Amino acid sequence: MAKIILFVTNCSKKSLLIRTISPIIPLANIVLCIVPYWYANISKVRTYVNIFFLLSAVIAIASYQFGQDNDEQTRPQPPLLHRSYTHLKNQTHLQLAFGSCLNQEEDAPIFEAIKSAQPDLFLMVGDNAYADIYRDDVTRMRLAYNDLGGLLASQHLSFPIEAVWDDHDYGTNDGGRNWKHKKAAEQIFLDFWQVPPGDERRQHPGVYFQQRLKLDGAEVQIIYLDTRYFRSDLKETDSREPGKERYVPTDDPKATMLGAAQWTWLEAHFATPADYRLLVSSVQFIAVGHGWEGWKNMPSERQRLLNLLDEYSIEDLVILSGDRHRGALYAAETDGGRRVLEITASPLNRGVLREEEDGPFRIGSTFTQNNFGVVSIDTPTGQIVLSLNDTDGLLLNQYVAQHGE
């Protein structure tokens, strides 16, 4: 009996355990109380009943003490984030690292290699925690963020972190605008990543935002898109053949990836001047050789973004994406001949062995082992370098572009 009580009161997820067990105890009491005395020795029945009533009392006390403040106990504990970029004004070089698909319950040795790359900032571009919500209970999401906070804190990271979400930190696999818990998930996300009260993300639905980094003699614009909160439902496949594994492109003219407000916002920021532009999309933009999630599922939306690059004369847009548990580099052109680059880095610690996929627009092979991406911008030479690296920091693939050529 004492061992059971000790286990309950010391369980790190005790509030969940209490909520699971406590409804069972009264039911067990009722069953035992109505057991006919002639089926067993009366003293034994009374002993069992007393034990269960005692355990019920313990659970009730524990529920009152721990369960009533359940929200406080499971409030996500973020790492201490230091977001300062003032030092960049004296630099002519920007080193940005990023990754996606991080299981908060597993080790992440890849952060040692990321630290060795000495990035000026690190972007977590989705599936930053596997925090899916089941049975309408957001407690699991809060606990997942708690674990993520502990994991990140244990890495002793010295660089700033910025984040957007993908489906698993949005709360549901392949989720879009109809996800009923998106507002709760958004609040947890913003609080965990310590988004300040005056930030634009606190003023509108969705977690999209813009960041401008001022270097010595150049400005880098980073646009973070939200490809979940407003996205229409995807068209499911009619086949499981390669390239159509789960979804196929839709011809619905009303289908949207970003929603009207975010499209208006994006166009407004494309209209502003910047020397270099990066765009973060949690799902792939250029890749079309697979049947999973991506902009390819909404061809009109994909073309709309490409058209904006021509309309606003944006050269060498670099897109950072994740989601796929597969890393790769891509290059494409707009109808106006403007180059678009993409680097997909995924996963940080959920690597799986998969067969190669079709690769229109891809530069080299894909890599399914754990990996992270690095984007380097050198303003004196105008050189943009996209690098994909493994857990040990070894180079998997690289593409060098001369900005504007």
N, C-alpha and C positions, 0 to 999 in steps of 0.2 A: 504493500500500500504506500509506504513512504517513498519507495523508488518511483512509483507512478507519479506522485505529487511532485517530486524533485524534477522528473523529466518534463512535466508540463510547465513548471515555473521557470525552467532554465532554457527551454527551447527558444532559439533565436526568432522563430516565427510563431511564437506562442499564441498570438491573437487569432491566427488562422486555425491553429490546432484546437483552440478552445471553441471557436465557432463551429468546427466540424464535429467535435465530440459532445458538446453540451446538449444538443437536441436528442442524442441517443440515450443519455443517462436516464431522464425521466421515463422514457419509453421502456427501458429495461426494468425500471422500478415497477411500473404498472404490470408488466408481464409477470415479474416474480411475485408480486403481491396477489395476483389472481390464480397463481398455481395452487391447485387443490392440495390441502394438507395431507390427504391420504396417498399422494404420489411420492412423498418423501418424508423423511423425519422432520417433524415440526421445528426442532431446534436448528437444524441445518438451513431450512428455508428462512427462518428469522435471521440467522447469521448472514446469509447472502443478501437479504433485504437491507440489513443494517449497513453492510459494506457499501452497497450501491447508494444508499441515502447519504452516507458519509462522503463518498466520492462526488456525489452531486453537489453537496455543500461546498466542497473544495473547489469544484469547477465554477460554481456560482460566484464564489469570492474572487477567484482568479479572473473571471469574466468582468466583474465589476471593476477590479483594479486595473486590468490590462486592456480589456476589450472596449471600455467606454472611451478611452483615449486612443483608439486604434489608428485614427488619422495621424495623430502626433507620432506614434511609434513607427509608422511606416512612411513617414514623410521622407522623401528622397534626400540623402545626404550627399551633396555634390562635392567634388574636389575643390580646393581653393584655387580659383581662377584669377590669374593676373593678366588683364588685357590692356597692354600698353604698347603702342606702336610708334611712339615719338622718336625712338632711336633710329627709325628708318629714314628720317629726313637727312641723315648724314651718310646714307648708303646709296650706292648706285646698283646694287644687286639685291634681288629678292629670292629667298629660298623658301618655298612653300611645300609642306608635306601633307598627305591626306590618306585616308583609308576608310573602309566600311566593313560591315558585317563582323561585329565584335561580340562574342558570347561572354557575357559578364560573369559566368560561372566557371570559366576556364582560364588557365594561365595565358598570358599574352607576352611571350618573350620577344616578339617583334618590336616592342617599344624600345628595346636596347639599341636596335639598329636605327630606329627613327631618331632617337636622341643623338646617335653618332652622326646623323645627317645634318644636325644643327639647324633645323628649320627656324625661320622667323615666326612662323605660326603653323599650327596643325589643324586641318579641317576634318571633322568627322561627318561624312556625307550620307549617313543613313544606316539603319539597322545597327545603331550605336549600342543598343541593348536589345535582347530578345524578350520583349515585355508585352507579349500578346495578352489581351484581356479575354478571359473566359467567364461564362455564366454571369455577365454583367457586373463583375466585381473588379474594380480597378486596383484592389490591394496588391494583386500580383505584379502589376505594372510598377507600383511604388516600390515594392521589394526588389524588383529587378534593377531599378535605378539606384537603390541603396547599394546593391552589389556592384554596379558600375562605378559608383562613387568610390567605393573601397578599392576596386581594381585600379582606377586611375590614380588615386592617392598613393597607392603602393609603388607606382612607377616613378614618383618624384620628378615629374615633368617640369621643366623650367620655361617652356614656351607657351604662348597663348593658345587657346583652343576655341574654335568656332564650330557650330554644328547646325545641320538641318536633319530632318528625319526621313526615314523610308517606312515601309509597311510595318516592320516588326516593332519599331518604337512609336509608330502611329497607333499600334494596338491590334492590328488584324492583318493576316496574310493577304497581299495584293489589294489592300483596301483603297477605297476612293471616297468620293464625296458623300456616299450614303452610310458611312460608318457612324453608328449612333453614339459612340463614345468619343468622337473626335474633339469635342470641346474639353472634356475632362483630360484627354491625352495631351492636348495643347497646353493646358495649364500646368500639368506636371512637367512637360518638356521645358517650358519657359522658366519655371521656378528652378528646376535642376540646373539648367545652364546659366542661371543667374542673369537673365535678361533684365536690365534695369527698367523701372517704371516708365520712363520717358521714351523708351525705345519704340520704333515704329511697329515692331511685332506685338507690342501690347495695345496697339491702337486699331488693329484690323484682324480679321480672321485669317488663319494660316500663319506659317512661320517663315515666309519669304522676307528677305531684307537685302540691303545693299551695304557694301563696305568700300571705303576708298583709302588706299594706302599711299602716302606721299613719300616718294624717294627723292634723292638729290637730283633734281632736274626732270623727274617723270612722276606720273600718277597712275596707279594701278587700280582699276575698278573690279571688284568682285561682286557678282550678282548671285545670290542664293535663292533658287527657286523652290517652291513647295509643289511637288508633283503628286500630292496625295489629297489634300483637303478639298480641292475643287474638281478633281478628275472624274470624268464620266465612267460608267461601267465599261469594262472591256468586252470585246466580242470573243466568245469562247470558240475554240477550234472545232472543226468538223472532222479532224483527223489527228493522229498522233505521230505522223511522219516527221522526219527532221525538218526543222524550220517552221513547224506548225504544232509544236509540242503542247502548248496550252492556249495560246491566243492567236488570232489572225487579225489583220488590219480591218478596220471598220470603214464603211462608206457613209456612215451617218453624218450629215453636215452639221449637226448640232453637238457632236461629241467634242469634248474639250479636255485638254490636259491641265490648263492653268486656271480656267474660269475668267470671266470678263474683267473683273477688277484687277486681277494679277497681270493680265495681258496689257491693260492700260498702263499699269505701273511699270511693267517691263519696257514698253515702248518709250515711256517718258525718260527712263534712265539710259536707254540706248541713244536718246537724242542729246544727252549731255556729253561734253568732251572728256576723253580719257586717252592716255598714251597706250595702255595695254588693258585688255579686258579678259576676265575669266568668268565663266558661268558654271555654277554648280547645279547639277541635275542629279537627283538620287538615282534615277533610272537612265539607261543609255539613250543617247540621241542619234549618233551616226549609225551604229550597228543595225543591220537588217537581216543577218544570217541565222536568226534563231526565232523560236516561237514563244518566248517568254515576255515579260513586261518590257516596255520601252516606247519611245516616241514613234517607232515604226507602226505601232498598233493604231495610231491616229495620224495617217499620212497628211491630212490637211493641216493639222496643227504643226507637224514637223516642217512642212513647206512654209507655213506662216512665219515661223521663226527665221528660216533661211531667207525669206523675202525681206524681213526687217534688216538683216545684215546688209543686203544690197541697198535698201532704201536709205540707211544711215551710214553707208560706206564704211562698215566695220571690217577691218582686216585682221586676220589671224585670231579670231575668237578661239579661246582654249576652253573646252568643256571638261569638267571633272565629274565623273560618275562612279557609281558603285553597284550594289545590289546583286550582281550576277554570280558571286563566288567564282569569279574568273577575271583575271586582269588582262588588259590588252591596250594597244595604241591604234588610233584610227585617224584618217584624213579624208576630207571630202571638199567639194567646191559648191558654191551657190551657183544659181543660173547666171549671175554676173561675173563668175570666175574668181570669187573671193574664197580664200582658203579657210577651212574650218578644221580645227584639230580636237581630238578627244583622247583622254587617258582615263581608262577604267581601272580602279584599284579595288580589289575584293578577292578574298576576305582577309581580315587582320588575324583571325585565329580559328576560322571554321573551314579550313581547306578540305576539299574532297577531290577524289579522282574522277574525272569526267572525260569523255571523248571530245575530240576537237569538233568545232562547228564550222559551218560555212562562213566565209569571211570577206564579203564585199566591203571595200573601203578599209580593210584592216591592214596594218603594217606588221608583218610577221605573224607569229603564233599567239594563241592565248595561253595563259598560265593559271592553273587551278590550285597551285600551292599557295600558302599564305604569302601575302605581298602588300606593299604600300607604294604609293606614287609620290613623285617629287616633280614640281614645276619650278624651274629656275629661269629668272629673267635678268639679263645683264643689259642695263640701259646704254652704256657707252657703245657696245657693239650691236645692240638690237637683237641679240640672240635669245631665243626661247628654247629651252631644253626640257623635254618630257622624258622622265625616267621611271621605270618600273623595277622595284627591288624586292628581293626575297627576305625571309626572316633574319638572315645573317647580314643583310645589307648588300648582298651581291647583286650586280646588275643583271636583270632578265631581258630588258629591251630598252631601247632609247631612240628618240627622234629629235633631231636638231632642226629648228626652223629659223630663218633670218626674217625678222619682222618686216612686213611690207614688201617682200620680194616673192 
